[in-house]
Amino acid sequence: PPAMARSHLTAPTSAEAELLLLQRQALVEEEEAKIKRALLTRFMQEKLKREEQSSTWGLHKVRTLWRSAQRKAKDQELRQDIEILSQTFSRVMDCKDGTIEALVMELKEAEEQQNRALSSHLDLTDQLLHLQRCRLGYLEQGFSAQVGALKAEFEAER
């Protein structure tokens, strides 16, 4: 019996062989499952990385479009403001041009009025000078006549 037991221990039975085969198959399946999980994990990580890059790119694109839309709106608003300011400036300039023209006309009229007044003053001064010369002439004649009369009287008394 001990020899038999020994042979029994050394020679696997078909049940043991089947159990060993099943264990090996389970180990192989477990290894395959590990490999599949690792591959699936790597695939999902790469997919996540691509999705994050795509999301980042999409967000960048959306921000760029949003900024472009904001710039366009601000550009339109500024152009309208410039147009309004330009029209206002034109109206103010027209008003000031009108005021300047009116002042130039008033200045011309004032210069003409001054010229007429000066001319009238010079004419009156000339007339006054003429009158004074005439009066002086009459006074000189009267004086000469009186001097002549006094001389004659003085001669007659002498």
Chimera marker file (.cmm) of the C-alpha trace (Angstrom):
<marker_set name="trace">
<marker id="1" x="0.000" y="0.000" z="0.000" r="1" g="1" b="0" radius="0.5"/>
<marker id="2" x="2.682" y="2.549" z="0.641" r="1" g="1" b="0" radius="0.5"/>
<marker id="3" x="4.039" y="1.939" z="-2.817" r="1" g="1" b="0" radius="0.5"/>
<marker id="4" x="0.622" y="2.341" z="-4.136" r="1" g="1" b="0" radius="0.5"/>
<marker id="5" x="0.130" y="5.508" z="-2.185" r="1" g="1" b="0" radius="0.5"/>
<marker id="6" x="3.329" y="6.789" z="-3.573" r="1" g="1" b="0" radius="0.5"/>
<marker id="7" x="2.299" y="5.996" z="-7.108" r="1" g="1" b="0" radius="0.5"/>
<marker id="8" x="-1.031" y="7.479" z="-6.363" r="1" g="1" b="0" radius="0.5"/>
<marker id="9" x="0.635" y="10.720" z="-5.255" r="1" g="1" b="0" radius="0.5"/>
<marker id="10" x="2.938" y="10.900" z="-8.216" r="1" g="1" b="0" radius="0.5"/>
<marker id="11" x="0.401" y="10.033" z="-10.867" r="1" g="1" b="0" radius="0.5"/>
<marker id="12" x="-2.324" y="12.613" z="-11.110" r="1" g="1" b="0" radius="0.5"/>
<marker id="13" x="-5.794" y="11.379" z="-11.568" r="1" g="1" b="0" radius="0.5"/>
<marker id="14" x="-7.991" y="12.473" z="-14.350" r="1" g="1" b="0" radius="0.5"/>
<marker id="15" x="-10.028" y="14.601" z="-11.912" r="1" g="1" b="0" radius="0.5"/>
<marker id="16" x="-6.936" y="16.366" z="-10.704" r="1" g="1" b="0" radius="0.5"/>
<marker id="17" x="-5.778" y="16.862" z="-14.264" r="1" g="1" b="0" radius="0.5"/>
<marker id="18" x="-9.129" y="18.300" z="-15.157" r="1" g="1" b="0" radius="0.5"/>
<marker id="19" x="-8.976" y="20.584" z="-12.102" r="1" g="1" b="0" radius="0.5"/>
<marker id="20" x="-5.483" y="21.752" z="-13.062" r="1" g="1" b="0" radius="0.5"/>
<marker id="21" x="-6.654" y="22.379" z="-16.602" r="1" g="1" b="0" radius="0.5"/>
<marker id="22" x="-9.607" y="24.381" z="-15.340" r="1" g="1" b="0" radius="0.5"/>
<marker id="23" x="-7.322" y="26.404" z="-13.039" r="1" g="1" b="0" radius="0.5"/>
<marker id="24" x="-4.975" y="27.137" z="-15.927" r="1" g="1" b="0" radius="0.5"/>
<marker id="25" x="-7.886" y="28.169" z="-18.109" r="1" g="1" b="0" radius="0.5"/>
<marker id="26" x="-9.168" y="30.407" z="-15.290" r="1" g="1" b="0" radius="0.5"/>
<marker id="27" x="-5.712" y="31.982" z="-14.938" r="1" g="1" b="0" radius="0.5"/>
<marker id="28" x="-5.472" y="32.499" z="-18.702" r="1" g="1" b="0" radius="0.5"/>
<marker id="29" x="-8.972" y="34.011" z="-18.776" r="1" g="1" b="0" radius="0.5"/>
<marker id="30" x="-8.096" y="36.221" z="-15.812" r="1" g="1" b="0" radius="0.5"/>
<marker id="31" x="-4.906" y="37.385" z="-17.593" r="1" g="1" b="0" radius="0.5"/>
<marker id="32" x="-6.888" y="38.020" z="-20.785" r="1" g="1" b="0" radius="0.5"/>
<marker id="33" x="-9.473" y="39.964" z="-18.767" r="1" g="1" b="0" radius="0.5"/>
<marker id="34" x="-6.650" y="42.014" z="-17.155" r="1" g="1" b="0" radius="0.5"/>
<marker id="35" x="-5.167" y="42.731" z="-20.580" r="1" g="1" b="0" radius="0.5"/>
<marker id="36" x="-8.621" y="43.672" z="-21.921" r="1" g="1" b="0" radius="0.5"/>
<marker id="37" x="-9.219" y="45.954" z="-18.918" r="1" g="1" b="0" radius="0.5"/>
<marker id="38" x="-5.808" y="47.588" z="-19.399" r="1" g="1" b="0" radius="0.5"/>
<marker id="39" x="-6.482" y="48.076" z="-23.114" r="1" g="1" b="0" radius="0.5"/>
<marker id="40" x="-9.954" y="49.398" z="-22.386" r="1" g="1" b="0" radius="0.5"/>
<marker id="41" x="-8.545" y="51.735" z="-19.703" r="1" g="1" b="0" radius="0.5"/>
<marker id="42" x="-5.866" y="53.028" z="-22.092" r="1" g="1" b="0" radius="0.5"/>
<marker id="43" x="-8.487" y="53.442" z="-24.858" r="1" g="1" b="0" radius="0.5"/>
<marker id="44" x="-10.820" y="55.347" z="-22.512" r="1" g="1" b="0" radius="0.5"/>
<marker id="45" x="-7.955" y="57.563" z="-21.253" r="1" g="1" b="0" radius="0.5"/>
<marker id="46" x="-6.968" y="58.417" z="-24.816" r="1" g="1" b="0" radius="0.5"/>
<marker id="47" x="-10.604" y="59.042" z="-25.706" r="1" g="1" b="0" radius="0.5"/>
<marker id="48" x="-10.941" y="61.287" z="-22.627" r="1" g="1" b="0" radius="0.5"/>
<marker id="49" x="-7.763" y="63.129" z="-23.614" r="1" g="1" b="0" radius="0.5"/>
<marker id="50" x="-9.094" y="63.672" z="-27.167" r="1" g="1" b="0" radius="0.5"/>
<marker id="51" x="-12.439" y="64.833" z="-25.776" r="1" g="1" b="0" radius="0.5"/>
<marker id="52" x="-10.703" y="67.288" z="-23.438" r="1" g="1" b="0" radius="0.5"/>
<marker id="53" x="-8.627" y="68.641" z="-26.343" r="1" g="1" b="0" radius="0.5"/>
<marker id="54" x="-11.750" y="68.864" z="-28.474" r="1" g="1" b="0" radius="0.5"/>
<marker id="55" x="-13.585" y="70.593" z="-25.643" r="1" g="1" b="0" radius="0.5"/>
<marker id="56" x="-10.705" y="73.049" z="-25.162" r="1" g="1" b="0" radius="0.5"/>
<marker id="57" x="-10.601" y="73.745" z="-28.908" r="1" g="1" b="0" radius="0.5"/>
<marker id="58" x="-14.381" y="74.162" z="-29.042" r="1" g="1" b="0" radius="0.5"/>
<marker id="59" x="-14.313" y="76.532" z="-26.065" r="1" g="1" b="0" radius="0.5"/>
<marker id="60" x="-11.532" y="78.545" z="-27.711" r="1" g="1" b="0" radius="0.5"/>
<marker id="61" x="-13.545" y="78.692" z="-30.926" r="1" g="1" b="0" radius="0.5"/>
<marker id="62" x="-16.697" y="79.783" z="-29.075" r="1" g="1" b="0" radius="0.5"/>
<marker id="63" x="-14.760" y="82.491" z="-27.207" r="1" g="1" b="0" radius="0.5"/>
<marker id="64" x="-13.205" y="83.697" z="-30.450" r="1" g="1" b="0" radius="0.5"/>
<marker id="65" x="-16.620" y="83.893" z="-32.136" r="1" g="1" b="0" radius="0.5"/>
<marker id="66" x="-18.090" y="85.644" z="-29.078" r="1" g="1" b="0" radius="0.5"/>
<marker id="67" x="-15.292" y="88.216" z="-29.060" r="1" g="1" b="0" radius="0.5"/>
<marker id="68" x="-15.709" y="88.715" z="-32.784" r="1" g="1" b="0" radius="0.5"/>
<marker id="69" x="-19.437" y="89.315" z="-32.301" r="1" g="1" b="0" radius="0.5"/>
<marker id="70" x="-18.740" y="91.756" z="-29.462" r="1" g="1" b="0" radius="0.5"/>
<marker id="71" x="-16.145" y="93.610" z="-31.566" r="1" g="1" b="0" radius="0.5"/>
<marker id="72" x="-18.585" y="93.836" z="-34.447" r="1" g="1" b="0" radius="0.5"/>
<marker id="73" x="-21.304" y="95.222" z="-32.184" r="1" g="1" b="0" radius="0.5"/>
<marker id="74" x="-18.890" y="97.713" z="-30.588" r="1" g="1" b="0" radius="0.5"/>
<marker id="75" x="-17.602" y="98.697" z="-34.047" r="1" g="1" b="0" radius="0.5"/>
<marker id="76" x="-21.163" y="99.376" z="-35.202" r="1" g="1" b="0" radius="0.5"/>
<marker id="77" x="-21.909" y="101.352" z="-32.034" r="1" g="1" b="0" radius="0.5"/>
<marker id="78" x="-18.755" y="103.453" z="-32.399" r="1" g="1" b="0" radius="0.5"/>
<marker id="79" x="-19.467" y="104.121" z="-36.077" r="1" g="1" b="0" radius="0.5"/>
<marker id="80" x="-22.974" y="105.343" z="-35.166" r="1" g="1" b="0" radius="0.5"/>
<marker id="81" x="-21.506" y="107.553" z="-32.424" r="1" g="1" b="0" radius="0.5"/>
<marker id="82" x="-18.984" y="108.970" z="-34.890" r="1" g="1" b="0" radius="0.5"/>
<marker id="83" x="-21.749" y="109.669" z="-37.422" r="1" g="1" b="0" radius="0.5"/>
<marker id="84" x="-23.850" y="111.447" z="-34.782" r="1" g="1" b="0" radius="0.5"/>
<marker id="85" x="-20.847" y="113.458" z="-33.566" r="1" g="1" b="0" radius="0.5"/>
<marker id="86" x="-19.945" y="114.325" z="-37.154" r="1" g="1" b="0" radius="0.5"/>
<marker id="87" x="-23.457" y="115.608" z="-37.845" r="1" g="1" b="0" radius="0.5"/>
<marker id="88" x="-23.469" y="117.558" z="-34.578" r="1" g="1" b="0" radius="0.5"/>
<marker id="89" x="-20.063" y="119.028" z="-35.424" r="1" g="1" b="0" radius="0.5"/>
<marker id="90" x="-21.309" y="120.019" z="-38.898" r="1" g="1" b="0" radius="0.5"/>
<marker id="91" x="-24.356" y="121.763" z="-37.387" r="1" g="1" b="0" radius="0.5"/>
<marker id="92" x="-22.189" y="123.607" z="-34.848" r="1" g="1" b="0" radius="0.5"/>
<marker id="93" x="-19.758" y="124.638" z="-37.594" r="1" g="1" b="0" radius="0.5"/>
<marker id="94" x="-22.630" y="125.849" z="-39.802" r="1" g="1" b="0" radius="0.5"/>
<marker id="95" x="-23.998" y="127.876" z="-36.879" r="1" g="1" b="0" radius="0.5"/>
<marker id="96" x="-20.573" y="129.374" z="-36.159" r="1" g="1" b="0" radius="0.5"/>
<marker id="97" x="-20.002" y="130.090" z="-39.867" r="1" g="1" b="0" radius="0.5"/>
<marker id="98" x="-23.357" y="131.900" z="-39.927" r="1" g="1" b="0" radius="0.5"/>
<marker id="99" x="-22.381" y="133.909" z="-36.851" r="1" g="1" b="0" radius="0.5"/>
<marker id="100" x="-19.013" y="134.793" z="-38.395" r="1" g="1" b="0" radius="0.5"/>
<marker id="101" x="-20.686" y="135.906" z="-41.647" r="1" g="1" b="0" radius="0.5"/>
<marker id="102" x="-23.161" y="138.039" z="-39.678" r="1" g="1" b="0" radius="0.5"/>
<marker id="103" x="-20.315" y="139.623" z="-37.704" r="1" g="1" b="0" radius="0.5"/>
<marker id="104" x="-18.347" y="140.291" z="-40.903" r="1" g="1" b="0" radius="0.5"/>
<marker id="105" x="-21.419" y="142.006" z="-42.389" r="1" g="1" b="0" radius="0.5"/>
<marker id="106" x="-21.864" y="144.070" z="-39.201" r="1" g="1" b="0" radius="0.5"/>
<marker id="107" x="-18.171" y="144.976" z="-39.296" r="1" g="1" b="0" radius="0.5"/>
<marker id="108" x="-18.432" y="146.096" z="-42.934" r="1" g="1" b="0" radius="0.5"/>
<marker id="109" x="-21.519" y="148.148" z="-42.125" r="1" g="1" b="0" radius="0.5"/>
<marker id="110" x="-19.762" y="149.684" z="-39.097" r="1" g="1" b="0" radius="0.5"/>
<marker id="111" x="-16.703" y="150.514" z="-41.255" r="1" g="1" b="0" radius="0.5"/>
<marker id="112" x="-18.957" y="152.110" z="-43.896" r="1" g="1" b="0" radius="0.5"/>
<marker id="113" x="-20.772" y="154.061" z="-41.191" r="1" g="1" b="0" radius="0.5"/>
<marker id="114" x="-17.435" y="155.178" z="-39.714" r="1" g="1" b="0" radius="0.5"/>
<marker id="115" x="-16.203" y="156.203" z="-43.178" r="1" g="1" b="0" radius="0.5"/>
<marker id="116" x="-19.395" y="158.223" z="-43.746" r="1" g="1" b="0" radius="0.5"/>
<marker id="117" x="-19.073" y="159.834" z="-40.313" r="1" g="1" b="0" radius="0.5"/>
<marker id="118" x="-15.398" y="160.620" z="-40.943" r="1" g="1" b="0" radius="0.5"/>
<marker id="119" x="-16.201" y="162.054" z="-44.358" r="1" g="1" b="0" radius="0.5"/>
<marker id="120" x="-19.005" y="164.132" z="-42.884" r="1" g="1" b="0" radius="0.5"/>
<marker id="121" x="-16.726" y="165.276" z="-40.057" r="1" g="1" b="0" radius="0.5"/>
<marker id="122" x="-13.989" y="166.238" z="-42.535" r="1" g="1" b="0" radius="0.5"/>
<marker id="123" x="-16.529" y="168.134" z="-44.677" r="1" g="1" b="0" radius="0.5"/>
<marker id="124" x="-17.833" y="169.987" z="-41.621" r="1" g="1" b="0" radius="0.5"/>
<marker id="125" x="-14.263" y="170.715" z="-40.488" r="1" g="1" b="0" radius="0.5"/>
<marker id="126" x="-13.453" y="172.065" z="-43.968" r="1" g="1" b="0" radius="0.5"/>
<marker id="127" x="-16.564" y="174.244" z="-43.839" r="1" g="1" b="0" radius="0.5"/>
<marker id="128" x="-15.616" y="175.474" z="-40.384" r="1" g="1" b="0" radius="0.5"/>
<marker id="129" x="-12.078" y="176.249" z="-41.579" r="1" g="1" b="0" radius="0.5"/>
<marker id="130" x="-13.498" y="178.124" z="-44.559" r="1" g="1" b="0" radius="0.5"/>
<marker id="131" x="-15.820" y="180.101" z="-42.296" r="1" g="1" b="0" radius="0.5"/>
<marker id="132" x="-12.969" y="180.870" z="-39.880" r="1" g="1" b="0" radius="0.5"/>
<marker id="133" x="-10.710" y="182.004" z="-42.764" r="1" g="1" b="0" radius="0.5"/>
<marker id="134" x="-13.475" y="184.191" z="-44.105" r="1" g="1" b="0" radius="0.5"/>
<marker id="135" x="-14.089" y="185.650" z="-40.654" r="1" g="1" b="0" radius="0.5"/>
<marker id="136" x="-10.340" y="186.112" z="-40.187" r="1" g="1" b="0" radius="0.5"/>
<marker id="137" x="-10.209" y="187.851" z="-43.574" r="1" g="1" b="0" radius="0.5"/>
<marker id="138" x="-13.041" y="190.175" z="-42.567" r="1" g="1" b="0" radius="0.5"/>
<marker id="139" x="-11.401" y="190.810" z="-39.203" r="1" g="1" b="0" radius="0.5"/>
<marker id="140" x="-8.062" y="191.556" z="-40.926" r="1" g="1" b="0" radius="0.5"/>
<marker id="141" x="-9.832" y="193.921" z="-43.317" r="1" g="1" b="0" radius="0.5"/>
<marker id="142" x="-11.609" y="195.581" z="-40.395" r="1" g="1" b="0" radius="0.5"/>
<marker id="143" x="-8.357" y="195.755" z="-38.465" r="1" g="1" b="0" radius="0.5"/>
<marker id="144" x="-6.499" y="197.175" z="-41.473" r="1" g="1" b="0" radius="0.5"/>
<marker id="145" x="-9.265" y="199.674" z="-41.964" r="1" g="1" b="0" radius="0.5"/>
<marker id="146" x="-9.105" y="200.676" z="-38.286" r="1" g="1" b="0" radius="0.5"/>
<marker id="147" x="-5.311" y="200.847" z="-38.419" r="1" g="1" b="0" radius="0.5"/>
<marker id="148" x="-5.609" y="202.995" z="-41.563" r="1" g="1" b="0" radius="0.5"/>
<marker id="149" x="-8.192" y="205.194" z="-39.893" r="1" g="1" b="0" radius="0.5"/>
<marker id="150" x="-6.070" y="205.492" z="-36.744" r="1" g="1" b="0" radius="0.5"/>
<marker id="151" x="-3.027" y="206.308" z="-38.818" r="1" g="1" b="0" radius="0.5"/>
<marker id="152" x="-4.987" y="208.889" z="-40.698" r="1" g="1" b="0" radius="0.5"/>
<marker id="153" x="-6.344" y="210.317" z="-37.488" r="1" g="1" b="0" radius="0.5"/>
<marker id="154" x="-2.881" y="210.225" z="-35.916" r="1" g="1" b="0" radius="0.5"/>
<marker id="155" x="-1.435" y="212.005" z="-38.953" r="1" g="1" b="0" radius="0.5"/>
<marker id="156" x="-4.195" y="214.522" z="-38.879" r="1" g="1" b="0" radius="0.5"/>
<marker id="157" x="-3.578" y="215.283" z="-35.227" r="1" g="1" b="0" radius="0.5"/>
<marker id="158" x="0.093" y="215.613" z="-35.742" r="1" g="1" b="0" radius="0.5"/>
<link id1="1" id2="2" r="1" g="1" b="0" radius="0.2"/>
<link id1="2" id2="3" r="1" g="1" b="0" radius="0.2"/>
<link id1="3" id2="4" r="1" g="1" b="0" radius="0.2"/>
<link id1="4" id2="5" r="1" g="1" b="0" radius="0.2"/>
<link id1="5" id2="6" r="1" g="1" b="0" radius="0.2"/>
<link id1="6" id2="7" r="1" g="1" b="0" radius="0.2"/>
<link id1="7" id2="8" r="1" g="1" b="0" radius="0.2"/>
<link id1="8" id2="9" r="1" g="1" b="0" radius="0.2"/>
<link id1="9" id2="10" r="1" g="1" b="0" radius="0.2"/>
<link id1="10" id2="11" r="1" g="1" b="0" radius="0.2"/>
<link id1="11" id2="12" r="1" g="1" b="0" radius="0.2"/>
<link id1="12" id2="13" r="1" g="1" b="0" radius="0.2"/>
<link id1="13" id2="14" r="1" g="1" b="0" radius="0.2"/>
<link id1="14" id2="15" r="1" g="1" b="0" radius="0.2"/>
<link id1="15" id2="16" r="1" g="1" b="0" radius="0.2"/>
<link id1="16" id2="17" r="1" g="1" b="0" radius="0.2"/>
<link id1="17" id2="18" r="1" g="1" b="0" radius="0.2"/>
<link id1="18" id2="19" r="1" g="1" b="0" radius="0.2"/>
<link id1="19" id2="20" r="1" g="1" b="0" radius="0.2"/>
<link id1="20" id2="21" r="1" g="1" b="0" radius="0.2"/>
<link id1="21" id2="22" r="1" g="1" b="0" radius="0.2"/>
<link id1="22" id2="23" r="1" g="1" b="0" radius="0.2"/>
<link id1="23" id2="24" r="1" g="1" b="0" radius="0.2"/>
<link id1="24" id2="25" r="1" g="1" b="0" radius="0.2"/>
<link id1="25" id2="26" r="1" g="1" b="0" radius="0.2"/>
<link id1="26" id2="27" r="1" g="1" b="0" radius="0.2"/>
<link id1="27" id2="28" r="1" g="1" b="0" radius="0.2"/>
<link id1="28" id2="29" r="1" g="1" b="0" radius="0.2"/>
<link id1="29" id2="30" r="1" g="1" b="0" radius="0.2"/>
<link id1="30" id2="31" r="1" g="1" b="0" radius="0.2"/>
<link id1="31" id2="32" r="1" g="1" b="0" radius="0.2"/>
<link id1="32" id2="33" r="1" g="1" b="0" radius="0.2"/>
<link id1="33" id2="34" r="1" g="1" b="0" radius="0.2"/>
<link id1="34" id2="35" r="1" g="1" b="0" radius="0.2"/>
<link id1="35" id2="36" r="1" g="1" b="0" radius="0.2"/>
<link id1="36" id2="37" r="1" g="1" b="0" radius="0.2"/>
<link id1="37" id2="38" r="1" g="1" b="0" radius="0.2"/>
<link id1="38" id2="39" r="1" g="1" b="0" radius="0.2"/>
<link id1="39" id2="40" r="1" g="1" b="0" radius="0.2"/>
<link id1="40" id2="41" r="1" g="1" b="0" radius="0.2"/>
<link id1="41" id2="42" r="1" g="1" b="0" radius="0.2"/>
<link id1="42" id2="43" r="1" g="1" b="0" radius="0.2"/>
<link id1="43" id2="44" r="1" g="1" b="0" radius="0.2"/>
<link id1="44" id2="45" r="1" g="1" b="0" radius="0.2"/>
<link id1="45" id2="46" r="1" g="1" b="0" radius="0.2"/>
<link id1="46" id2="47" r="1" g="1" b="0" radius="0.2"/>
<link id1="47" id2="48" r="1" g="1" b="0" radius="0.2"/>
<link id1="48" id2="49" r="1" g="1" b="0" radius="0.2"/>
<link id1="49" id2="50" r="1" g="1" b="0" radius="0.2"/>
<link id1="50" id2="51" r="1" g="1" b="0" radius="0.2"/>
<link id1="51" id2="52" r="1" g="1" b="0" radius="0.2"/>
<link id1="52" id2="53" r="1" g="1" b="0" radius="0.2"/>
<link id1="53" id2="54" r="1" g="1" b="0" radius="0.2"/>
<link id1="54" id2="55" r="1" g="1" b="0" radius="0.2"/>
<link id1="55" id2="56" r="1" g="1" b="0" radius="0.2"/>
<link id1="56" id2="57" r="1" g="1" b="0" radius="0.2"/>
<link id1="57" id2="58" r="1" g="1" b="0" radius="0.2"/>
<link id1="58" id2="59" r="1" g="1" b="0" radius="0.2"/>
<link id1="59" id2="60" r="1" g="1" b="0" radius="0.2"/>
<link id1="60" id2="61" r="1" g="1" b="0" radius="0.2"/>
<link id1="61" id2="62" r="1" g="1" b="0" radius="0.2"/>
<link id1="62" id2="63" r="1" g="1" b="0" radius="0.2"/>
<link id1="63" id2="64" r="1" g="1" b="0" radius="0.2"/>
<link id1="64" id2="65" r="1" g="1" b="0" radius="0.2"/>
<link id1="65" id2="66" r="1" g="1" b="0" radius="0.2"/>
<link id1="66" id2="67" r="1" g="1" b="0" radius="0.2"/>
<link id1="67" id2="68" r="1" g="1" b="0" radius="0.2"/>
<link id1="68" id2="69" r="1" g="1" b="0" radius="0.2"/>
<link id1="69" id2="70" r="1" g="1" b="0" radius="0.2"/>
<link id1="70" id2="71" r="1" g="1" b="0" radius="0.2"/>
<link id1="71" id2="72" r="1" g="1" b="0" radius="0.2"/>
<link id1="72" id2="73" r="1" g="1" b="0" radius="0.2"/>
<link id1="73" id2="74" r="1" g="1" b="0" radius="0.2"/>
<link id1="74" id2="75" r="1" g="1" b="0" radius="0.2"/>
<link id1="75" id2="76" r="1" g="1" b="0" radius="0.2"/>
<link id1="76" id2="77" r="1" g="1" b="0" radius="0.2"/>
<link id1="77" id2="78" r="1" g="1" b="0" radius="0.2"/>
<link id1="78" id2="79" r="1" g="1" b="0" radius="0.2"/>
<link id1="79" id2="80" r="1" g="1" b="0" radius="0.2"/>
<link id1="80" id2="81" r="1" g="1" b="0" radius="0.2"/>
<link id1="81" id2="82" r="1" g="1" b="0" radius="0.2"/>
<link id1="82" id2="83" r="1" g="1" b="0" radius="0.2"/>
<link id1="83" id2="84" r="1" g="1" b="0" radius="0.2"/>
<link id1="84" id2="85" r="1" g="1" b="0" radius="0.2"/>
<link id1="85" id2="86" r="1" g="1" b="0" radius="0.2"/>
<link id1="86" id2="87" r="1" g="1" b="0" radius="0.2"/>
<link id1="87" id2="88" r="1" g="1" b="0" radius="0.2"/>
<link id1="88" id2="89" r="1" g="1" b="0" radius="0.2"/>
<link id1="89" id2="90" r="1" g="1" b="0" radius="0.2"/>
<link id1="90" id2="91" r="1" g="1" b="0" radius="0.2"/>
<link id1="91" id2="92" r="1" g="1" b="0" radius="0.2"/>
<link id1="92" id2="93" r="1" g="1" b="0" radius="0.2"/>
<link id1="93" id2="94" r="1" g="1" b="0" radius="0.2"/>
<link id1="94" id2="95" r="1" g="1" b="0" radius="0.2"/>
<link id1="95" id2="96" r="1" g="1" b="0" radius="0.2"/>
<link id1="96" id2="97" r="1" g="1" b="0" radius="0.2"/>
<link id1="97" id2="98" r="1" g="1" b="0" radius="0.2"/>
<link id1="98" id2="99" r="1" g="1" b="0" radius="0.2"/>
<link id1="99" id2="100" r="1" g="1" b="0" radius="0.2"/>
<link id1="100" id2="101" r="1" g="1" b="0" radius="0.2"/>
<link id1="101" id2="102" r="1" g="1" b="0" radius="0.2"/>
<link id1="102" id2="103" r="1" g="1" b="0" radius="0.2"/>
<link id1="103" id2="104" r="1" g="1" b="0" radius="0.2"/>
<link id1="104" id2="105" r="1" g="1" b="0" radius="0.2"/>
<link id1="105" id2="106" r="1" g="1" b="0" radius="0.2"/>
<link id1="106" id2="107" r="1" g="1" b="0" radius="0.2"/>
<link id1="107" id2="108" r="1" g="1" b="0" radius="0.2"/>
<link id1="108" id2="109" r="1" g="1" b="0" radius="0.2"/>
<link id1="109" id2="110" r="1" g="1" b="0" radius="0.2"/>
<link id1="110" id2="111" r="1" g="1" b="0" radius="0.2"/>
<link id1="111" id2="112" r="1" g="1" b="0" radius="0.2"/>
<link id1="112" id2="113" r="1" g="1" b="0" radius="0.2"/>
<link id1="113" id2="114" r="1" g="1" b="0" radius="0.2"/>
<link id1="114" id2="115" r="1" g="1" b="0" radius="0.2"/>
<link id1="115" id2="116" r="1" g="1" b="0" radius="0.2"/>
<link id1="116" id2="117" r="1" g="1" b="0" radius="0.2"/>
<link id1="117" id2="118" r="1" g="1" b="0" radius="0.2"/>
<link id1="118" id2="119" r="1" g="1" b="0" radius="0.2"/>
<link id1="119" id2="120" r="1" g="1" b="0" radius="0.2"/>
<link id1="120" id2="121" r="1" g="1" b="0" radius="0.2"/>
<link id1="121" id2="122" r="1" g="1" b="0" radius="0.2"/>
<link id1="122" id2="123" r="1" g="1" b="0" radius="0.2"/>
<link id1="123" id2="124" r="1" g="1" b="0" radius="0.2"/>
<link id1="124" id2="125" r="1" g="1" b="0" radius="0.2"/>
<link id1="125" id2="126" r="1" g="1" b="0" radius="0.2"/>
<link id1="126" id2="127" r="1" g="1" b="0" radius="0.2"/>
<link id1="127" id2="128" r="1" g="1" b="0" radius="0.2"/>
<link id1="128" id2="129" r="1" g="1" b="0" radius="0.2"/>
<link id1="129" id2="130" r="1" g="1" b="0" radius="0.2"/>
<link id1="130" id2="131" r="1" g="1" b="0" radius="0.2"/>
<link id1="131" id2="132" r="1" g="1" b="0" radius="0.2"/>
<link id1="132" id2="133" r="1" g="1" b="0" radius="0.2"/>
<link id1="133" id2="134" r="1" g="1" b="0" radius="0.2"/>
<link id1="134" id2="135" r="1" g="1" b="0" radius="0.2"/>
<link id1="135" id2="136" r="1" g="1" b="0" radius="0.2"/>
<link id1="136" id2="137" r="1" g="1" b="0" radius="0.2"/>
<link id1="137" id2="138" r="1" g="1" b="0" radius="0.2"/>
<link id1="138" id2="139" r="1" g="1" b="0" radius="0.2"/>
<link id1="139" id2="140" r="1" g="1" b="0" radius="0.2"/>
<link id1="140" id2="141" r="1" g="1" b="0" radius="0.2"/>
<link id1="141" id2="142" r="1" g="1" b="0" radius="0.2"/>
<link id1="142" id2="143" r="1" g="1" b="0" radius="0.2"/>
<link id1="143" id2="144" r="1" g="1" b="0" radius="0.2"/>
<link id1="144" id2="145" r="1" g="1" b="0" radius="0.2"/>
<link id1="145" id2="146" r="1" g="1" b="0" radius="0.2"/>
<link id1="146" id2="147" r="1" g="1" b="0" radius="0.2"/>
<link id1="147" id2="148" r="1" g="1" b="0" radius="0.2"/>
<link id1="148" id2="149" r="1" g="1" b="0" radius="0.2"/>
<link id1="149" id2="150" r="1" g="1" b="0" radius="0.2"/>
<link id1="150" id2="151" r="1" g="1" b="0" radius="0.2"/>
<link id1="151" id2="152" r="1" g="1" b="0" radius="0.2"/>
<link id1="152" id2="153" r="1" g="1" b="0" radius="0.2"/>
<link id1="153" id2="154" r="1" g="1" b="0" radius="0.2"/>
<link id1="154" id2="155" r="1" g="1" b="0" radius="0.2"/>
<link id1="155" id2="156" r="1" g="1" b="0" radius="0.2"/>
<link id1="156" id2="157" r="1" g="1" b="0" radius="0.2"/>
<link id1="157" id2="158" r="1" g="1" b="0" radius="0.2"/>
</marker_set>
